């Protein structure tokens, strides 16, 4: 019996010791100063931005009071790296190798040190990294910026009964698909400004169709175009009718003019000049002849007198 009580006392002592140690540990943790923020992990993000728009790039989300220096490093293709830095305690900004005025700090970079690009151009393709220096260490946020250009989609009739779908000057290259599927030939033409024109030419010889559609897929959005193949034939027929009617009208005008001319000549022959008119003309001619005879006589008399 005494052994049983001794064992129970030992268990109670052990449990009390454990509780005391746990309470002491918890108190020590509570007395420690708490950190002002949780440092974010470094990250790299792929970002697609449409040409001509405005892009805003943010730094790691850290409490502004903990930030000492914010640095943006911009690496563009075939250009030296551009560095923009802002020091919070002195409210000072510096830049090195940065000549593009469309890339700048936000208007209140002392409160929100973000970078803005306005407007975005194809030459802004590159890597942008924000480094934030704090008492707890340095943290990073990177962006692989890709500038996109929407293609100009057109659908029209080609030669020999073909239909052409063209996605001009897109970046990156667009994808073209057809409904219904046909015998297609697709080509890509790289342009000098880093854009690509994609052209797909299709025919449906084995399966005659009346309407076809092409779909242009692109990062900036999808487009769908349709064309009625029968409407083209009807338009050609209508155009031929117009041409035939025009030439027929010209021929009728020419024939009518000739008939009117012949009719006028016939009337002149059938209806001679009235007698009074002919008499007047005859008298005029006689007067002229008499005047000529009289003038010749006067000239002869003058010669004889001299």
Protein Blocks (a to p, Z undefined) as FASTA:
>chain_A
ZZmmmmmmmmmmmmmmmmmmmmmmmmmmmmpccdfbdcdddddddddddehiacdddddd
ddfklpmbdcdddddehiacddddddfklopacdehiabfkbccdfklmlmccddddddd
fklgccdddddddfkbccdddddddddddddddddddeehiacdddehiacddddddddd
ddddddddddfkopacdddddddfklccfbdcdddddfkbccdddddfklmmmmmmmmmm
mmmmmmmmmmmmmmmmmmmmmmmmmmmmmmccdfklmmmmmmmmmmmmmmmmmmmmmmmm
mmmmZZ
